[in-house]
Amino acid sequence: MFNKQNFAKKLFHSILTLQFMCVTTFNSLHACTFVSMANKKISLAGYNEDFLDLRTGIWFIPGTSDSYGCMIWGYDRASYQYQGGVNDQGLFVDMNAINTDSGWKPDPEKENMDTDIDMIEFFLKNLASVDDAIEFFKEYNVDLGYIMITMADARGESVIFEWNDDQLWVLRKNKTYQICTNDLLSPAGIPIKNSDIRFDTADRILQNQSTPSIDLIRRVLSATCAQFDYSTTLYSTICDLKNKKIYLYHFHNYEEVVVFDLKEELAKGELSYSIPGLFQVQPYSIEGHKSTGRQLGDILLQKLIAEKGIKDGISAFQVQRNYKRIYNKYIVQDWIIKNAALDFMNKNKTQEAIEVFKLNTTEFPESSEVYFDLGEAYLRLNQVPLALENYKKALERDPGNEKINELLKILQKNNK
């Protein structure tokens, strides 16, 4: 299904399109667990998604003449990239964050994968197997600066792609099961820098087991789920890759499951669901987490703007953002404020987005990105002088940024 010629045409979007693109941010708050297990009769992949954003969702995207149909999961908002999924060929794909920059660098001998393309969606629509993915990684640079890519397929193969020691590592499964958490595994296939208790726990459960089963993978996910104030397992999936069935669990509650037959769901057309909305009863743990756990600051910011209006809401946010119990309740970083602005942009509320982007420049005045974002928003309104002003401020803070430099040259030339 993957067409190299068609993909090559999409590799680099012209800077002249000046489209406002959403950026996925990974950081140390992510802490996920992947496990695959297979024999000749069954191939299973399980995953715990650990983070703070309770707004989770799933999407069903039917196939076309040149793409596979798939089920994708992640955060139910346009400011995040998809997190993982499975396609109608039985290929499972997800991402595990790593806590530090891996030092990834593009190979000059390879073509670059366009960062404007949603990576998870692309893999699921165009690749059918682990072997397909390995061939793709041989030809294209895929940014592995802060992530590992995990995959498994209906044939029982699985693989982890990671960057370590200045090279790409392709770690195939070399026994009946494979595990990945958030520590780099190369070259031995086990965590080599920081002992990860989740990896050890999953390994102890599986090492004496010879027969894969849904209950066994569920046991692994239950034993490795996060239940903390600062990060928690938001949802879990177990995929039967041969039979194309997906078992979905919510908020580390493994007693209630929603099961999807992928073929049946894709036949209904394009659909999306809120994950919490699929479960009739919310477990006590989620209600407790809402009052005691850390929360992303964009939730507070959007709530206050909705209640008080844009200017008063931002003022109230600046007062409430530092609310503490034992620790700050709200996590407020530049990318989190940006998420709120992106949400307004995606709802075509550009003026509100501009005010939130301005807030980001106030809160993080040394950041180049916050001024670049504000410039992008002004450009969307065709307010070129204000866009130029903010692009220049971005370049002052990051003078070696070729993208901003080139954009400024084009805008200045066209604005004469």
HELIX and SHEET records of a PDB file:
HELIX    1   1 LYS A    4  LYS A   10  1                                   7    
HELIX    2   2 ILE A   15  THR A   17  5                                   3    
HELIX    3   3 MET A  119  ASN A  126  1                                   8    
HELIX    4   4 VAL A  130  GLU A  139  1                                  10    
HELIX    5   5 ILE A  197  LEU A  206  1                                  10    
HELIX    6   6 ILE A  214  THR A  224  1                                  11    
HELIX    7   7 LEU A  262  LEU A  266  1                                   5    
HELIX    8   8 PRO A  276  LEU A  278  5                                   3    
HELIX    9   9 TYR A  284  THR A  292  1                                   9    
HELIX   10  10 GLY A  297  LYS A  308  1                                  12    
HELIX   11  11 ILE A  310  GLN A  320  1                                  11    
HELIX   12  12 ASP A  334  ASN A  346  1                                  13    
HELIX   13  13 THR A  350  GLU A  363  1                                  14    
HELIX   14  14 SER A  368  ARG A  380  1                                  13    
HELIX   15  15 VAL A  384  ARG A  397  1                                  14    
HELIX   16  16 GLU A  402  ASN A  414  1                                  13    
SHEET    1   A 6 TYR A 177  CYS A 180  0                                        
SHEET    2   A 6 THR A  33  ALA A  38 -1                                        
SHEET    3   A 6 SER A  43  PHE A  51 -1                                        
SHEET    4   A 6 THR A 232  ASP A 240 -1                                        
SHEET    5   A 6 LYS A 245  HIS A 250 -1                                        
SHEET    6   A 6 ASN A 253  ASP A 261 -1                                        
SHEET    1   B 8 GLN A 167  ARG A 172  0                                        
SHEET    2   B 8 SER A 158  ASN A 164 -1                                        
SHEET    3   B 8 ILE A 147  ALA A 152 -1                                        
SHEET    4   B 8 PHE A  92  ALA A  97 -1                                        
SHEET    5   B 8 GLY A  84  ASN A  87 -1                                        
SHEET    6   B 8 CYS A  70  TYR A  75 -1                                        
SHEET    7   B 8 THR A  56  ILE A  61 -1                                        
SHEET    8   B 8 LEU A 271  SER A 274 -1                                        
SHEET    1   C 2 GLU A 111  ASN A 112  0                                        
SHEET    2   C 2 TYR A 140  ASN A 141  1                                        
SHEET    1   D 2 GLN A 295  LEU A 296  0                                        
SHEET    2   D 2 TYR A 330  ILE A 331  1                                        
END                                                                             
